[in-house]
Amino acid sequence: MTGSLWPVAQQTAAATLSWWIAKHVIHHHQPVFAPITTLVALNTSRGGRGTNAVRFVAGVVAGVLVAEAAVALLGDGYPTVALAVFLAILAALVVGGERVTIAQAAVSAVIAVGTGIQAGSNRVVDALLGAGVALLFSQLLFPAHPLALLRRAESVTLAELAGALALTARALEGGDTAQREWTWEHLRPAYTRLAELGEARADAATAARRSPLWWGRREPIERETRYAAGLDLLGASCLTCTRTLFALDARGRAAFTPAVGALSDTLRRLAAAPGDHAVRQRGAEGALRAAALAPAPAAGEPVERAAAATGFTMVVLDVLAFVGVPAGEAREAVRARTARVRVGAPPTLRWTAGPRLGGALRRRR
């Protein structure tokens, strides 16, 4: 609840400013649509607010232009409304097809036909004003912090993967009855979080590209984005590992259970602070200790046992890749069954722009 107060305060202030400008600067008698535009634009994830504002304006402009064409062609009447809405939705699909764009195109077309073209033109002005205020708040005054977006999503994803591995360990330990009660639905929340992590990566890239505060400072953002993308591989390797473990006999499952439990604990601790250097270092060491608990692949062993060992090793390697251990060093540490690796400092990005912002602005000009 407390974490939601700051975005709410921003939306309140931005909507009030839009209303004030519409009433006292543009002199609208009913300055309603400008603050509505601002609120809709800001009512999304922090990294996507600027994009949402642009999509809103695109829908309004498309709807009004199509409505003007429909009125010129057919005049007033029900066929005009139907044609305007149909063409407005088609136009919105052409310019991107996002829900907010489609909705605003259709609504603007109805308003323009139903209340007159002048009302539609006023709505375009309101949309531009409201979107401008939203961009002011989202890109200049209170831009999203790209690394914060990524780290929050990483934390939630790691926690879900840790939970999935913990469920797997309990199912392996509980024997056939526990395995029958375990279903693949237990993994669904983790993969939902992976989808949300993909959205966070896109939002972080958009924030870095569009907010002047981050111009010229994209290297740490891009590096952390690559680390975050590695969680997709970690999710896939966790699924593969689980499938291969359940294919083992009772003795084989018992041999892997301590390692799976230890790896779950490692991911849970890493989820607490994925951007902390010490936590990443302990995460790398914990993953390697878990690898040392797992049975090592041996020549001539059953194919199910070899597949399980390989699947578990891939999970460990993906954890090491996420925390920044070079691939060659990670493979050697797993082979040697040692926890002695060194994790590089995670990317950092401070709010204070200093001279970098000025230099970036000059380069943009």
Contacts in CASP RR format, 6 or more apart in sequence:
PFRMAT RR
TARGET T0000
AUTHOR 0000-0000-0000
METHOD contacts of the structure
MODEL  1
MTGSLWPVAQQTAAATLSWWIAKHVIHHHQPVFAPITTLVALNTSRGGRG
TNAVRFVAGVVAGVLVAEAAVALLGDGYPTVALAVFLAILAALVVGGERV
TIAQAAVSAVIAVGTGIQAGSNRVVDALLGAGVALLFSQLLFPAHPLALL
RRAESVTLAELAGALALTARALEGGDTAQREWTWEHLRPAYTRLAELGEA
RADAATAARRSPLWWGRREPIERETRYAAGLDLLGASCLTCTRTLFALDA
RGRAAFTPAVGALSDTLRRLAAAPGDHAVRQRGAEGALRAAALAPAPAAG
EPVERAAAATGFTMVVLDVLAFVGVPAGEAREAVRARTARVRVGAPPTLR
WTAGPRLGGALRRRR
7 42 0 8 1.000
7 46 0 8 1.000
10 42 0 8 1.000
10 137 0 8 1.000
10 142 0 8 1.000
11 38 0 8 1.000
11 39 0 8 1.000
11 42 0 8 1.000
11 43 0 8 1.000
13 137 0 8 1.000
14 38 0 8 1.000
14 39 0 8 1.000
14 42 0 8 1.000
14 133 0 8 1.000
14 134 0 8 1.000
14 136 0 8 1.000
14 137 0 8 1.000
15 35 0 8 1.000
15 38 0 8 1.000
15 39 0 8 1.000
16 35 0 8 1.000
17 38 0 8 1.000
17 133 0 8 1.000
18 31 0 8 1.000
18 34 0 8 1.000
18 35 0 8 1.000
18 37 0 8 1.000
18 38 0 8 1.000
18 129 0 8 1.000
18 130 0 8 1.000
18 133 0 8 1.000
19 31 0 8 1.000
19 34 0 8 1.000
19 35 0 8 1.000
21 34 0 8 1.000
21 129 0 8 1.000
21 133 0 8 1.000
22 28 0 8 1.000
22 31 0 8 1.000
22 34 0 8 1.000
22 35 0 8 1.000
22 126 0 8 1.000
22 129 0 8 1.000
23 31 0 8 1.000
26 125 0 8 1.000
26 129 0 8 1.000
28 34 0 8 1.000
28 122 0 8 1.000
28 126 0 8 1.000
31 126 0 8 1.000
32 126 0 8 1.000
33 122 0 8 1.000
33 123 0 8 1.000
33 126 0 8 1.000
33 127 0 8 1.000
34 126 0 8 1.000
34 127 0 8 1.000
34 129 0 8 1.000
34 130 0 8 1.000
34 133 0 8 1.000
35 130 0 8 1.000
36 126 0 8 1.000
37 53 0 8 1.000
37 56 0 8 1.000
37 57 0 8 1.000
37 60 0 8 1.000
37 126 0 8 1.000
37 127 0 8 1.000
37 129 0 8 1.000
37 130 0 8 1.000
37 131 0 8 1.000
37 134 0 8 1.000
38 130 0 8 1.000
38 131 0 8 1.000
38 132 0 8 1.000
38 133 0 8 1.000
38 134 0 8 1.000
38 137 0 8 1.000
40 52 0 8 1.000
40 56 0 8 1.000
40 100 0 8 1.000
41 49 0 8 1.000
41 50 0 8 1.000
41 52 0 8 1.000
41 53 0 8 1.000
41 56 0 8 1.000
41 130 0 8 1.000
41 131 0 8 1.000
41 134 0 8 1.000
41 135 0 8 1.000
41 138 0 8 1.000
42 49 0 8 1.000
42 52 0 8 1.000
42 53 0 8 1.000
42 134 0 8 1.000
42 137 0 8 1.000
42 138 0 8 1.000
43 52 0 8 1.000
44 52 0 8 1.000
45 149 0 8 1.000
45 199 0 8 1.000
45 200 0 8 1.000
45 203 0 8 1.000
46 138 0 8 1.000
46 144 0 8 1.000
46 149 0 8 1.000
46 203 0 8 1.000
46 207 0 8 1.000
47 138 0 8 1.000
47 144 0 8 1.000
47 149 0 8 1.000
47 203 0 8 1.000
47 204 0 8 1.000
47 206 0 8 1.000
47 207 0 8 1.000
48 138 0 8 1.000
48 144 0 8 1.000
48 203 0 8 1.000
48 206 0 8 1.000
48 207 0 8 1.000
49 134 0 8 1.000
49 137 0 8 1.000
49 138 0 8 1.000
49 144 0 8 1.000
50 134 0 8 1.000
50 135 0 8 1.000
50 138 0 8 1.000
50 139 0 8 1.000
50 206 0 8 1.000
50 210 0 8 1.000
51 206 0 8 1.000
52 100 0 8 1.000
52 134 0 8 1.000
53 130 0 8 1.000
53 131 0 8 1.000
53 132 0 8 1.000
53 134 0 8 1.000
53 135 0 8 1.000
53 138 0 8 1.000
54 131 0 8 1.000
55 96 0 8 1.000
55 98 0 8 1.000
55 100 0 8 1.000
55 101 0 8 1.000
56 100 0 8 1.000
56 101 0 8 1.000
56 104 0 8 1.000
56 127 0 8 1.000
56 131 0 8 1.000
57 127 0 8 1.000
57 128 0 8 1.000
57 131 0 8 1.000
58 92 0 8 1.000
58 95 0 8 1.000
58 96 0 8 1.000
58 101 0 8 1.000
59 88 0 8 1.000
59 91 0 8 1.000
59 92 0 8 1.000
59 95 0 8 1.000
59 100 0 8 1.000
59 101 0 8 1.000
59 102 0 8 1.000
59 104 0 8 1.000
59 105 0 8 1.000
59 108 0 8 1.000
60 104 0 8 1.000
60 105 0 8 1.000
60 108 0 8 1.000
60 123 0 8 1.000
60 124 0 8 1.000
60 127 0 8 1.000
61 108 0 8 1.000
61 124 0 8 1.000
61 127 0 8 1.000
62 88 0 8 1.000
62 91 0 8 1.000
62 92 0 8 1.000
62 95 0 8 1.000
62 101 0 8 1.000
62 105 0 8 1.000
62 108 0 8 1.000
63 84 0 8 1.000
63 88 0 8 1.000
63 91 0 8 1.000
63 92 0 8 1.000
63 104 0 8 1.000
63 105 0 8 1.000
63 106 0 8 1.000
63 108 0 8 1.000
63 109 0 8 1.000
63 112 0 8 1.000
64 108 0 8 1.000
64 109 0 8 1.000
64 112 0 8 1.000
64 117 0 8 1.000
64 120 0 8 1.000
64 121 0 8 1.000
64 123 0 8 1.000
64 124 0 8 1.000
65 91 0 8 1.000
66 84 0 8 1.000
66 87 0 8 1.000
66 88 0 8 1.000
66 91 0 8 1.000
66 105 0 8 1.000
66 109 0 8 1.000
67 84 0 8 1.000
67 88 0 8 1.000
67 108 0 8 1.000
67 109 0 8 1.000
67 110 0 8 1.000
67 111 0 8 1.000
67 112 0 8 1.000
67 113 0 8 1.000
67 117 0 8 1.000
67 120 0 8 1.000
68 112 0 8 1.000
68 117 0 8 1.000
69 87 0 8 1.000
70 80 0 8 1.000
70 83 0 8 1.000
70 84 0 8 1.000
70 87 0 8 1.000
70 109 0 8 1.000
70 113 0 8 1.000
71 80 0 8 1.000
71 84 0 8 1.000
71 112 0 8 1.000
71 113 0 8 1.000
71 116 0 8 1.000
71 117 0 8 1.000
73 80 0 8 1.000
73 83 0 8 1.000
74 80 0 8 1.000
74 83 0 8 1.000
76 113 0 8 1.000
76 114 0 8 1.000
77 113 0 8 1.000
80 113 0 8 1.000
81 109 0 8 1.000
81 110 0 8 1.000
81 113 0 8 1.000
81 114 0 8 1.000
84 109 0 8 1.000
84 110 0 8 1.000
84 112 0 8 1.000
84 113 0 8 1.000
85 106 0 8 1.000
85 109 0 8 1.000
85 110 0 8 1.000
87 109 0 8 1.000
88 105 0 8 1.000
88 106 0 8 1.000
88 108 0 8 1.000
88 109 0 8 1.000
89 102 0 8 1.000
89 105 0 8 1.000
89 106 0 8 1.000
91 105 0 8 1.000
92 98 0 8 1.000
92 101 0 8 1.000
92 102 0 8 1.000
92 104 0 8 1.000
92 105 0 8 1.000
92 106 0 8 1.000
93 102 0 8 1.000
95 101 0 8 1.000
104 127 0 8 1.000
108 120 0 8 1.000
108 123 0 8 1.000
108 124 0 8 1.000
108 127 0 8 1.000
111 119 0 8 1.000
111 120 0 8 1.000
111 123 0 8 1.000
112 119 0 8 1.000
112 120 0 8 1.000
112 123 0 8 1.000
138 144 0 8 1.000
139 210 0 8 1.000
139 211 0 8 1.000
139 212 0 8 1.000
140 211 0 8 1.000
140 212 0 8 1.000
140 213 0 8 1.000
143 207 0 8 1.000
143 211 0 8 1.000
143 213 0 8 1.000
143 214 0 8 1.000
144 203 0 8 1.000
144 204 0 8 1.000
144 207 0 8 1.000
144 211 0 8 1.000
145 207 0 8 1.000
145 349 0 8 1.000
145 351 0 8 1.000
146 203 0 8 1.000
146 204 0 8 1.000
146 205 0 8 1.000
146 207 0 8 1.000
146 208 0 8 1.000
146 214 0 8 1.000
146 221 0 8 1.000
146 224 0 8 1.000
146 349 0 8 1.000
147 204 0 8 1.000
147 220 0 8 1.000
147 221 0 8 1.000
147 224 0 8 1.000
147 347 0 8 1.000
147 348 0 8 1.000
147 349 0 8 1.000
149 200 0 8 1.000
149 203 0 8 1.000
149 204 0 8 1.000
149 207 0 8 1.000
150 200 0 8 1.000
150 201 0 8 1.000
150 204 0 8 1.000
150 221 0 8 1.000
150 224 0 8 1.000
150 225 0 8 1.000
150 228 0 8 1.000
151 224 0 8 1.000
151 274 0 8 1.000
151 275 0 8 1.000
152 200 0 8 1.000
153 193 0 8 1.000
153 196 0 8 1.000
153 197 0 8 1.000
153 198 0 8 1.000
153 199 0 8 1.000
153 200 0 8 1.000
153 201 0 8 1.000
153 228 0 8 1.000
154 197 0 8 1.000
154 227 0 8 1.000
154 228 0 8 1.000
154 231 0 8 1.000
154 271 0 8 1.000
154 274 0 8 1.000
154 275 0 8 1.000
155 271 0 8 1.000
155 272 0 8 1.000
155 273 0 8 1.000
155 274 0 8 1.000
156 193 0 8 1.000
156 196 0 8 1.000
156 197 0 8 1.000
156 271 0 8 1.000
157 190 0 8 1.000
157 193 0 8 1.000
157 194 0 8 1.000
157 196 0 8 1.000
157 197 0 8 1.000
157 231 0 8 1.000
157 271 0 8 1.000
158 231 0 8 1.000
158 267 0 8 1.000
158 268 0 8 1.000
158 270 0 8 1.000
158 271 0 8 1.000
158 274 0 8 1.000
159 267 0 8 1.000
159 268 0 8 1.000
159 271 0 8 1.000
160 189 0 8 1.000
160 190 0 8 1.000
160 192 0 8 1.000
160 193 0 8 1.000
161 190 0 8 1.000
161 193 0 8 1.000
161 231 0 8 1.000
161 234 0 8 1.000
161 235 0 8 1.000
161 238 0 8 1.000
161 267 0 8 1.000
162 264 0 8 1.000
162 265 0 8 1.000
162 266 0 8 1.000
162 267 0 8 1.000
162 268 0 8 1.000
162 271 0 8 1.000
163 190 0 8 1.000
163 264 0 8 1.000
163 267 0 8 1.000
163 268 0 8 1.000
164 186 0 8 1.000
164 187 0 8 1.000
164 189 0 8 1.000
164 190 0 8 1.000
164 238 0 8 1.000
164 242 0 8 1.000
165 238 0 8 1.000
165 242 0 8 1.000
165 260 0 8 1.000
165 261 0 8 1.000
165 263 0 8 1.000
165 264 0 8 1.000
165 267 0 8 1.000
166 261 0 8 1.000
166 264 0 8 1.000
166 268 0 8 1.000
167 182 0 8 1.000
167 186 0 8 1.000
168 182 0 8 1.000
168 242 0 8 1.000
168 245 0 8 1.000
168 260 0 8 1.000
168 264 0 8 1.000
169 257 0 8 1.000
169 260 0 8 1.000
169 261 0 8 1.000
169 264 0 8 1.000
170 178 0 8 1.000
171 178 0 8 1.000
171 179 0 8 1.000
171 181 0 8 1.000
171 182 0 8 1.000
171 246 0 8 1.000
172 178 0 8 1.000
172 179 0 8 1.000
172 245 0 8 1.000
172 246 0 8 1.000
172 253 0 8 1.000
172 254 0 8 1.000
172 256 0 8 1.000
172 257 0 8 1.000
172 260 0 8 1.000
173 253 0 8 1.000
173 254 0 8 1.000
173 257 0 8 1.000
175 250 0 8 1.000
175 253 0 8 1.000
179 246 0 8 1.000
187 238 0 8 1.000
187 239 0 8 1.000
187 242 0 8 1.000
190 235 0 8 1.000
190 238 0 8 1.000
191 235 0 8 1.000
194 231 0 8 1.000
194 232 0 8 1.000
194 235 0 8 1.000
197 228 0 8 1.000
197 231 0 8 1.000
197 232 0 8 1.000
198 228 0 8 1.000
198 232 0 8 1.000
200 228 0 8 1.000
201 225 0 8 1.000
201 228 0 8 1.000
201 229 0 8 1.000
204 221 0 8 1.000
204 224 0 8 1.000
204 225 0 8 1.000
205 221 0 8 1.000
205 225 0 8 1.000
207 214 0 8 1.000
208 214 0 8 1.000
208 217 0 8 1.000
208 218 0 8 1.000
208 221 0 8 1.000
208 222 0 8 1.000
209 218 0 8 1.000
212 357 0 8 1.000
212 360 0 8 1.000
212 361 0 8 1.000
212 364 0 8 1.000
213 351 0 8 1.000
213 353 0 8 1.000
213 357 0 8 1.000
214 221 0 8 1.000
214 349 0 8 1.000
215 357 0 8 1.000
215 360 0 8 1.000
215 361 0 8 1.000
215 363 0 8 1.000
215 364 0 8 1.000
216 356 0 8 1.000
216 360 0 8 1.000
216 363 0 8 1.000
217 349 0 8 1.000
217 353 0 8 1.000
217 356 0 8 1.000
217 360 0 8 1.000
219 347 0 8 1.000
220 347 0 8 1.000
220 348 0 8 1.000
220 349 0 8 1.000
221 347 0 8 1.000
221 349 0 8 1.000
223 347 0 8 1.000
224 346 0 8 1.000
224 347 0 8 1.000
227 321 0 8 1.000
227 322 0 8 1.000
227 323 0 8 1.000
227 324 0 8 1.000
227 346 0 8 1.000
227 347 0 8 1.000
228 322 0 8 1.000
230 318 0 8 1.000
230 321 0 8 1.000
230 322 0 8 1.000
231 322 0 8 1.000
233 318 0 8 1.000
233 321 0 8 1.000
234 315 0 8 1.000
234 318 0 8 1.000
234 319 0 8 1.000
234 322 0 8 1.000
235 318 0 8 1.000
237 311 0 8 1.000
237 314 0 8 1.000
237 315 0 8 1.000
237 317 0 8 1.000
237 318 0 8 1.000
238 315 0 8 1.000
240 311 0 8 1.000
240 314 0 8 1.000
241 260 0 8 1.000
241 308 0 8 1.000
241 311 0 8 1.000
241 312 0 8 1.000
241 314 0 8 1.000
241 315 0 8 1.000
244 304 0 8 1.000
244 307 0 8 1.000
244 308 0 8 1.000
244 310 0 8 1.000
244 311 0 8 1.000
245 253 0 8 1.000
245 256 0 8 1.000
245 260 0 8 1.000
245 308 0 8 1.000
245 312 0 8 1.000
246 253 0 8 1.000
247 304 0 8 1.000
247 307 0 8 1.000
247 308 0 8 1.000
248 256 0 8 1.000
248 304 0 8 1.000
248 305 0 8 1.000
248 308 0 8 1.000
249 304 0 8 1.000
252 295 0 8 1.000
252 305 0 8 1.000
252 308 0 8 1.000
255 294 0 8 1.000
255 295 0 8 1.000
256 294 0 8 1.000
256 295 0 8 1.000
256 308 0 8 1.000
256 312 0 8 1.000
258 293 0 8 1.000
259 290 0 8 1.000
259 291 0 8 1.000
259 293 0 8 1.000
259 294 0 8 1.000
259 312 0 8 1.000
260 290 0 8 1.000
260 312 0 8 1.000
261 290 0 8 1.000
262 286 0 8 1.000
262 289 0 8 1.000
262 290 0 8 1.000
262 293 0 8 1.000
263 286 0 8 1.000
263 287 0 8 1.000
263 290 0 8 1.000
263 312 0 8 1.000
263 315 0 8 1.000
263 316 0 8 1.000
263 319 0 8 1.000
266 283 0 8 1.000
266 286 0 8 1.000
266 287 0 8 1.000
266 290 0 8 1.000
266 319 0 8 1.000
267 319 0 8 1.000
269 279 0 8 1.000
269 282 0 8 1.000
269 283 0 8 1.000
270 279 0 8 1.000
270 280 0 8 1.000
270 282 0 8 1.000
270 283 0 8 1.000
270 319 0 8 1.000
270 323 0 8 1.000
272 279 0 8 1.000
273 279 0 8 1.000
274 280 0 8 1.000
274 346 0 8 1.000
275 346 0 8 1.000
276 346 0 8 1.000
277 343 0 8 1.000
277 344 0 8 1.000
277 345 0 8 1.000
277 346 0 8 1.000
280 323 0 8 1.000
280 324 0 8 1.000
280 343 0 8 1.000
280 344 0 8 1.000
280 346 0 8 1.000
281 323 0 8 1.000
281 342 0 8 1.000
281 343 0 8 1.000
283 319 0 8 1.000
283 323 0 8 1.000
284 319 0 8 1.000
284 320 0 8 1.000
284 323 0 8 1.000
284 324 0 8 1.000
284 325 0 8 1.000
284 339 0 8 1.000
284 341 0 8 1.000
284 343 0 8 1.000
285 339 0 8 1.000
285 341 0 8 1.000
286 339 0 8 1.000
287 316 0 8 1.000
287 319 0 8 1.000
287 320 0 8 1.000
288 316 0 8 1.000
288 320 0 8 1.000
288 333 0 8 1.000
288 334 0 8 1.000
288 337 0 8 1.000
288 338 0 8 1.000
288 339 0 8 1.000
288 341 0 8 1.000
289 339 0 8 1.000
290 316 0 8 1.000
291 312 0 8 1.000
291 313 0 8 1.000
291 316 0 8 1.000
291 334 0 8 1.000
291 337 0 8 1.000
292 337 0 8 1.000
292 338 0 8 1.000
292 339 0 8 1.000
294 309 0 8 1.000
294 312 0 8 1.000
294 313 0 8 1.000
295 305 0 8 1.000
295 309 0 8 1.000
296 309 0 8 1.000
296 337 0 8 1.000
297 305 0 8 1.000
297 306 0 8 1.000
297 309 0 8 1.000
297 310 0 8 1.000
313 334 0 8 1.000
316 334 0 8 1.000
317 327 0 8 1.000
317 330 0 8 1.000
317 331 0 8 1.000
317 334 0 8 1.000
320 330 0 8 1.000
320 333 0 8 1.000
320 334 0 8 1.000
320 341 0 8 1.000
321 327 0 8 1.000
321 330 0 8 1.000
323 343 0 8 1.000
324 343 0 8 1.000
324 344 0 8 1.000
325 333 0 8 1.000
325 341 0 8 1.000
325 342 0 8 1.000
325 343 0 8 1.000
329 341 0 8 1.000
329 342 0 8 1.000
330 341 0 8 1.000
333 339 0 8 1.000
333 340 0 8 1.000
333 341 0 8 1.000
END
